[in-house]
Amino acid sequence: MSALLGLGRLQDHLHSSALVQRRGRVVQVVGTVIEADLPGVAVGELVVVGAGLGEVIGFRGHRALLMPLGSLQGVAHGTPVSVRSSVLSVPVGPGLLGRVIDPLGEPMDGRPLPPMTARRALLGPAPDPMRRHLIQESLSTGVRVLDGMLTLGRGQRVAVMAGSGVGKSTLMGMVARNSQASVNVVALIGERGREVREFLERDLGPEGLARSVVVIATSDASPVLQVKAMLSALAIAEHFRDQGADVLMMVDSLTRLAMAQRQIGLSAGEPPTTKGYTPSVFAMMPRLLERAGPGAPHGSITGFFTVLVEGEDMEDPVADTVRGIVDGHIVLSRKLGSMGHYPAIDVLQSVSRTMPNTVPAEHVGAATRVRALMATYRENEELVRLGAYKMGTDPEVDTALTAWPQITRFLRQTVDETTPLAESQRTLATLAGVRAAAPPPSAGRRARRA
C-alpha cells in the first residue's frame, strides 16, 4: 500500500514538473514586487526566488514581475529564480476533514497530513450552467431567523454583509455546527491571528471542526497567499461536491480578498478605479463565486460569504458587486447588536432569492406576513415610544404591537441553541396567525374622539 502511495506521489510530481528548467535572476525590487529576467515564464506560474516562493503577476517590458509568498528578506540583486510549477494544486480527500491547512495545502495544526494520492488544481472552470441541477431543497442551519425568514437552499450563494464586531464569525460558527451539510470548507482570509484559535475552538467547536476543512491565510500573509486561500478552499469544496456531497463553504471575508487582489493589481501596474480597486478585482469576483452553487449534475456547494462593509455603507463597491452575483444577502445590523439582539440580522434588509423554490407555499406566506408585521412596527415604532399612538386606532398596527414580543423572541437565539427546521416553521405559522388583542373600552373611546 505504501509503495502505491509513493508511486502516486511520484506521478503527481512528474506531471507538475516542467520538462525544461527555466531559470533567471533578480534584477530589481520595488516595494513588494520583484523584477526578474526570466524568459518564457507565464502569468500565474509559481517560482522559486532564492529560498522562498513567489508568483508571476505580470510583466514590465522584458522583465517578469513577481510577488513573494513570504518575506523579501534575503532577496538580493542577482538572486537566482527558477520556475517551480505551472499548475498549482492542493491535496484533496477525506483525510482533510478535521484539519487546518495553509493555502498551499501544508498542515498548520502541528500534525502531518495522512497520505493522499489525489490532488486538484487551484484554477478551474465553473460547472456547465445547462447541466447544473435546480435549487429545490432547503438547507437547515439550526438558526431560527435563517430557517424561518431567509431559508437557504442547497447550492445557494449568500453574502453576509456587516461592519466589524457585529457577530459574523459567531453566526458562521453556529451555521457550521448545526447545518445539515455533509462537509464544511472554511476559508479565513486576512483574519487576525489572535482570532484564528478563537474561531476554531469557540465558534466552530470540536463537533464543527470534525466535519470541516479550514484554510487559513492571516492578515500578515502575502496578498498572493490570501488569494490562494480562496482558490484552495474552492478546489477542496469542488472535490467533495464531485463526490456527491452537499458542501457548505464559508469565506471570511470577500472584502479582504478584494483588498489582496487590489494590492496585487496595483503592484502589477493596473489603474485604480472606485475606491482604489483595480479592474482585476471586479473580474475575479464572478469567476470565483460562479464556481460555487449546485453541481452538474449532483452535489452542491452552498456559499456563505462575508462582506465587511465600511461604515455600514451597503453601496460599497465590493458589497454592490457581490450582491449582484449571489443569490441573496443577509445584513447584520450594528444597532440590533448594540441592543443585545443576536443574531443581529436585519430581516427587512435581507433576502433569500431561492426561498420560494425550497419551502412550501405556506411557509413563504407565513414569512411574508411576519415580515409585513415587522415593517409596520418599524414604521410606527417612534410613535409608540412617544406615547402618540393609542391602541384601537389602526388594526394592522395593533396586530404588529401584539405580535412584536413574540417575533423578537423568535428572531433571537443564543450561540449554543439549535432549532430544527420543522419547529421554526411551526412557530412562524403561529406568529403569522396572531391577531390584535381587543383594546380596553376607555382606550377605544379615546381613539374615536381623537
HELIX and SHEET records of a PDB file:
HELIX    1   1 SER A    2  SER A   16  1                                  15    
HELIX    2   2 PRO A   94  LEU A   96  5                                   3    
HELIX    3   3 ARG A  144  MET A  149  1                                   6    
HELIX    4   4 LYS A  168  ASN A  178  1                                  11    
HELIX    5   5 GLY A  193  GLU A  198  1                                   6    
HELIX    6   6 PHE A  199  LEU A  204  3                                   6    
HELIX    7   7 GLY A  205  ALA A  210  1                                   6    
HELIX    8   8 PRO A  223  ASP A  242  1                                  20    
HELIX    9   9 LEU A  254  SER A  267  1                                  14    
HELIX   10  10 THR A  274  GLY A  276  5                                   3    
HELIX   11  11 PRO A  279  LEU A  289  1                                  11    
HELIX   12  12 GLU A  310  GLU A  312  5                                   3    
HELIX   13  13 PRO A  317  ARG A  323  1                                   7    
HELIX   14  14 ARG A  334  SER A  338  1                                   5    
HELIX   15  15 VAL A  347  GLN A  349  5                                   3    
HELIX   16  16 MET A  355  THR A  358  1                                   4    
HELIX   17  17 ALA A  361  LEU A  386  1                                  26    
HELIX   18  18 PRO A  395  LEU A  411  1                                  17    
HELIX   19  19 LEU A  421  ALA A  432  1                                  12    
HELIX   20  20 PRO A  441  ARG A  449  1                                   9    
SHEET    1   A 7 ARG A  23  VAL A  30  0                                        
SHEET    2   A 7 VAL A  33  ASP A  37 -1                                        
SHEET    3   A 7 ARG A  63  PRO A  68 -1                                        
SHEET    4   A 7 GLY A  52  ARG A  60 -1                                        
SHEET    5   A 7 LEU A  46  VAL A  49 -1                                        
SHEET    6   A 7 PRO A  80  SER A  85 -1                                        
SHEET    7   A 7 ARG A  23  VAL A  30 -1                                        
SHEET    1   B 2 SER A  89  PRO A  91  0                                        
SHEET    2   B 2 ARG A 119  ALA A 121 -1                                        
SHEET    1   C 8 ARG A  99  ILE A 101  0                                        
SHEET    2   C 8 SER A 212  THR A 218  1                                        
SHEET    3   C 8 VAL A 183  GLU A 191  1                                        
SHEET    4   C 8 ASP A 246  ASP A 252  1                                        
SHEET    5   C 8 SER A 300  LEU A 308  1                                        
SHEET    6   C 8 ARG A 157  ALA A 162  1                                        
SHEET    7   C 8 GLY A 328  VAL A 331  1                                        
SHEET    8   C 8 VAL A 351  SER A 352 -1                                        
SHEET    1   D 6 ARG A  99  ILE A 101  0                                        
SHEET    2   D 6 SER A 212  THR A 218  1                                        
SHEET    3   D 6 VAL A 183  GLU A 191  1                                        
SHEET    4   D 6 ASP A 246  ASP A 252  1                                        
SHEET    5   D 6 SER A 300  LEU A 308  1                                        
SHEET    6   D 6 GLY A 293  PRO A 294 -1                                        
SHEET    1   E 2 SER A 138  LEU A 139  0                                        
SHEET    2   E 2 LEU A 152  GLY A 153 -1                                        
END                                                                             
